[in-house]
Amino acid sequence: MRGVGVTDAPIKIERLRKRPDFLAAARASSFARGAVVLQMRPRGDDDPVLRVGFTATRKIGGAVVRNRAKRRLRAAAQALLPHYGRQGCDYVLIARSGAPTRPWARLLDDVKSALISLAAESERQTPVSATAPPPPA
């Protein structure tokens, strides 16, 4: 399964770095799965770039633990977003308490299932196209 509107060209992935981008993603759809919470916000522009940000709160541990959790989330995103991400969307991955120590395969499964669930949810929320016949009265 590839993202919507994907060609054979490699997907360009950029990092979210500014607080307003993180706050906008927080107002959008989210899905919690295992050791990760994933937020997805369709930007609504014509830019096919996929942007991603990572965060870990002090609840999960000190700086060393938070950095390890974010490194693991970055690696998972790098492996899975080209296949399951949607172009033109912003993603934020939030580490939960199990992220630094969760087995790698389970962490990948958490991120993958969250990406698939958010993609399915956003497809359900897209409006009916103008070419579709009106529903019966």
Backbone hydrogen bonds, N-H to C=O, Kabsch-Sander energy under -0.5 kcal/mol:
donor,donor_aa,acceptor,acceptor_aa,energy
6,V,3,G,-1.2
13,I,11,I,-0.5
14,E,50,L,-2.4
16,L,52,V,-2.4
21,D,18,K,-0.9
22,F,18,K,-1.4
23,L,19,R,-2.5
24,A,20,P,-2.2
25,A,21,D,-1.9
26,A,22,F,-1.7
27,R,23,L,-1.0
27,R,24,A,-0.5
28,A,25,A,-1.2
29,S,40,M,-0.9
31,F,38,L,-2.3
33,R,36,V,-3.0
36,V,33,R,-1.9
37,V,94,I,-2.3
38,L,31,F,-2.8
39,Q,92,V,-2.6
40,M,29,S,-2.6
41,R,90,D,-2.7
43,R,88,G,-2.7
44,G,88,G,-0.6
50,L,12,K,-2.6
51,R,49,V,-0.5
51,R,89,C,-2.0
52,V,14,E,-2.5
53,G,91,Y,-2.3
55,T,93,L,-2.1
57,T,95,A,-0.5
60,I,57,T,-1.4
61,G,58,R,-0.8
66,R,62,G,-2.6
67,N,63,A,-2.6
68,R,64,V,-2.0
69,A,65,V,-2.3
70,K,66,R,-2.4
71,R,67,N,-2.4
72,R,68,R,-2.2
73,L,69,A,-2.2
74,R,70,K,-2.5
75,A,71,R,-2.1
76,A,72,R,-2.2
77,A,73,L,-2.7
78,Q,74,R,-2.5
79,A,75,A,-1.7
80,L,76,A,-2.2
81,L,77,A,-2.6
83,H,80,L,-1.2
84,Y,80,L,-2.6
85,G,81,L,-2.2
87,Q,4,V,-0.6
88,G,49,V,-0.7
89,C,86,R,-1.0
90,D,41,R,-2.8
91,Y,51,R,-2.6
92,V,39,Q,-2.1
93,L,53,G,-2.7
94,I,37,V,-3.1
94,I,92,V,-0.5
95,A,55,T,-2.7
95,A,93,L,-0.5
96,R,35,A,-2.5
99,A,96,R,-1.9
101,T,98,G,-0.7
102,R,98,G,-2.0
107,L,103,P,-2.3
108,L,104,W,-2.5
109,D,105,A,-2.0
110,D,106,R,-2.3
111,V,107,L,-2.3
112,K,108,L,-2.7
113,S,109,D,-2.6
114,A,110,D,-2.0
115,L,111,V,-2.4
116,I,112,K,-2.4
117,S,113,S,-2.4
118,L,114,A,-2.4
119,A,115,L,-2.1
120,A,116,I,-2.3
121,E,117,S,-2.3
122,S,118,L,-2.4
123,E,119,A,-1.8
124,R,120,A,-1.7
125,Q,121,E,-1.4
126,T,122,S,-0.8
132,A,129,S,-1.1
